[in-house]
Amino acid sequence: MKTITDQFTDGLYTLSQHKFPDEVLKEAKKCLLDYLGVTFAGAQMMKSKSIDAIDIFGETGVIAVVGLRKTASIQNAILFNGMHAHVVELDDGHRVAMMHPGAPVISALLPLVQQKNISGECFLKAIVLGYEAAVRLACALQPSLKEKGFHGTGIAGTIGATVAVATALKFTKQQLKDAIAAATTSASGILKVIKDISELKPFNAGNAAQNGYISAMLAFSGFKGPYDTLGGQLGFLSMMSDNYHEKYLQFSENDTLAILRIYRKPYAACRHCHSPIEAALNIQNRNQLDIKNIKSVNVKTYYWAVHGHEHTEIVGINSAKMSIPYSIAVALIKSKAGLPEFADEAINDKEVLSLTQKVTVEADEELTALAPGKRAAIVSITTQEGLALTQRVDYPKGEPENPLSEKELEDKFIMLAQYAGKERSACKNIIQIVNNLETDYHRLYRYLQ
């Protein structure tokens, strides 16, 4: 009888033998373009510390660290690409999985593709398989994984990165199973790092990418895993979740690929903040509120968006990105919620901080019951005269039900790349290369730094 690990491995391996339709490959290209934009911007944001850290590590290499004008060993390139991809809080995600697949999966792949000269077609297939593995496993573990304090991006992202590397290197089924086993024992990441002054949340994504690569290489070298790393009393599923769902690890012909259900972010904050941001912006756009006339703001949302995201004391950029009250306040005052709205000038703005203190966040039973199918929020703004203005958002911009258009995605990429110092002509060239990745992938490397 096949174990749950066998079923998961068999499903992924069978999927890796498929030739994907243009619709799927197009989504993979969108994921890559979105990844490049957020990683360019993240490298710019972390530039000084990242360069210092790479120099301290002292490992030289020829692999491009995206956005840094610096090369490193393949492992360090993967690590810092993963961190840079996650730090601006604009990387893609999956609402049921409660994790960000792009940062670990593509960060592990991109240096490997450069080192091994892997084809563009194989690169795209590996992205699809990495997303599939990461999202399925996270869906199987959530929401208990989050409730236990684990970060889905660090945990499931490690397995996703491993499967992506294994796919790119065309592992056998047994090698894939052994790689997954190695990934389960190296997967890590705690949600405590989203708190207060911590700057370590991006490390969960970078570590997942690096551990994914290492796990795949161990399996490639012949290291064996247990018969059933996922199942049983000491298995990965029971260790990571008090109520896991095996159905997500079983494949059928009618399944929708995970990459077709990805959200892409328009706002530079944690995704739990996006429905509240959008509701507040809708209220402001319709009513042109005088900020001084706002008496209070109340947010009702689903349970998992409250803890860790309701704080009103802002102690740094990362604290601001995790805070629903701050995100709403800055959106109402600045009429947007992009990178500048979560930079030092904004988070020290007395008007923004004052309004932040007027925002309360509470869990709503009805909205919790709808999650994760809907990550909804109801925002109510009360004026000094007692007028109540209310807006509900079920699917914030970027969800599959309310996607970014191709132009919006390209505009987002250009904005982020230009923030990182890229010329507009270079941005246009990158977009063209990604759209024709099957044949033009080799042209991408010159633009990575």
Rosetta blueprint (number, residue, H / E / L):
1 M L
2 K L
3 T L
4 I H
5 T H
6 D H
7 Q H
8 F H
9 T H
10 D H
11 G H
12 L H
13 Y H
14 T H
15 L H
16 S H
17 Q L
18 H L
19 K L
20 F L
21 P L
22 D H
23 E H
24 V H
25 L H
26 K H
27 E H
28 A H
29 K H
30 K H
31 C H
32 L H
33 L H
34 D H
35 Y H
36 L H
37 G H
38 V H
39 T H
40 F H
41 A H
42 G H
43 A H
44 Q H
45 M H
46 M L
47 K H
48 S H
49 K H
50 S H
51 I H
52 D H
53 A H
54 I H
55 D H
56 I H
57 F H
58 G L
59 E L
60 T L
61 G L
62 V L
63 I E
64 A E
65 V E
66 V L
67 G L
68 L L
69 R L
70 K E
71 T E
72 A E
73 S L
74 I H
75 Q H
76 N H
77 A H
78 I H
79 L H
80 F H
81 N H
82 G H
83 M H
84 H H
85 A H
86 H H
87 V H
88 V L
89 E L
90 L L
91 D L
92 D L
93 G E
94 H E
95 R L
96 V L
97 A L
98 M L
99 M E
100 H L
101 P L
102 G H
103 A H
104 P H
105 V H
106 I H
107 S H
108 A H
109 L H
110 L H
111 P H
112 L H
113 V H
114 Q H
115 Q H
116 K H
117 N L
118 I L
119 S L
120 G H
121 E H
122 C H
123 F H
124 L H
125 K H
126 A H
127 I H
128 V H
129 L H
130 G H
131 Y H
132 E H
133 A H
134 A H
135 V H
136 R H
137 L H
138 A H
139 C H
140 A H
141 L H
142 Q L
143 P L
144 S H
145 L H
146 K H
147 E H
148 K L
149 G L
150 F E
151 H L
152 G H
153 T H
154 G H
155 I H
156 A H
157 G H
158 T H
159 I H
160 G H
161 A H
162 T H
163 V H
164 A H
165 V H
166 A H
167 T H
168 A H
169 L L
170 K L
171 F L
172 T L
173 K H
174 Q H
175 Q H
176 L H
177 K H
178 D H
179 A H
180 I H
181 A H
182 A H
183 A H
184 T H
185 T H
186 S H
187 A L
188 S L
189 G L
190 I E
191 L H
192 K H
193 V H
194 I H
195 K L
196 D L
197 I L
198 S L
199 E L
200 L L
201 K H
202 P H
203 F H
204 N H
205 A H
206 G H
207 N H
208 A H
209 A H
210 Q H
211 N H
212 G H
213 Y H
214 I H
215 S H
216 A H
217 M H
218 L H
219 A H
220 F H
221 S L
222 G L
223 F L
224 K L
225 G L
226 P L
227 Y L
228 D L
229 T L
230 L L
231 G L
232 G L
233 Q L
234 L L
235 G L
236 F H
237 L H
238 S H
239 M H
240 M H
241 S L
242 D L
243 N L
244 Y L
245 H L
246 E H
247 K H
248 Y H
249 L H
250 Q L
251 F L
252 S L
253 E L
254 N L
255 D L
256 T L
257 L L
258 A H
259 I H
260 L H
261 R H
262 I L
263 Y E
264 R L
265 K L
266 P L
267 Y L
268 A L
269 A L
270 C L
271 R H
272 H H
273 C H
274 H H
275 S H
276 P H
277 I H
278 E H
279 A H
280 A H
281 L H
282 N H
283 I H
284 Q H
285 N H
286 R H
287 N H
288 Q L
289 L L
290 D L
291 I H
292 K H
293 N H
294 I E
295 K E
296 S E
297 V E
298 N E
299 V E
300 K E
301 T E
302 Y L
303 Y H
304 W H
305 A H
306 V L
307 H L
308 G L
309 H L
310 E L
311 H L
312 T L
313 E L
314 I L
315 V L
316 G L
317 I H
318 N H
319 S H
320 A H
321 K H
322 M H
323 S L
324 I H
325 P H
326 Y H
327 S H
328 I H
329 A H
330 V H
331 A H
332 L H
333 I H
334 K H
335 S L
336 K L
337 A L
338 G L
339 L H
340 P H
341 E H
342 F H
343 A L
344 D H
345 E H
346 A H
347 I H
348 N L
349 D L
350 K H
351 E H
352 V H
353 L H
354 S H
355 L H
356 T H
357 Q L
358 K L
359 V E
360 T E
361 V E
362 E E
363 A E
364 D L
365 E H
366 E H
367 L H
368 T H
369 A H
370 L H
371 A L
372 P L
373 G L
374 K L
375 R L
376 A L
377 A E
378 I E
379 V E
380 S E
381 I E
382 T E
383 T E
384 Q L
385 E L
386 G L
387 L L
388 A E
389 L E
390 T E
391 Q E
392 R E
393 V E
394 D L
395 Y L
396 P L
397 K L
398 G L
399 E L
400 P L
401 E L
402 N L
403 P L
404 L L
405 S L
406 E H
407 K H
408 E H
409 L H
410 E H
411 D H
412 K H
413 F H
414 I H
415 M H
416 L H
417 A H
418 Q H
419 Y H
420 A L
421 G L
422 K L
423 E L
424 R H
425 S H
426 A H
427 C H
428 K H
429 N H
430 I H
431 I H
432 Q H
433 I H
434 V H
435 N H
436 N L
437 L H
438 E H
439 T H
440 D H
441 Y H
442 H H
443 R H
444 L L
445 Y H
446 R H
447 Y H
448 L L
449 Q L
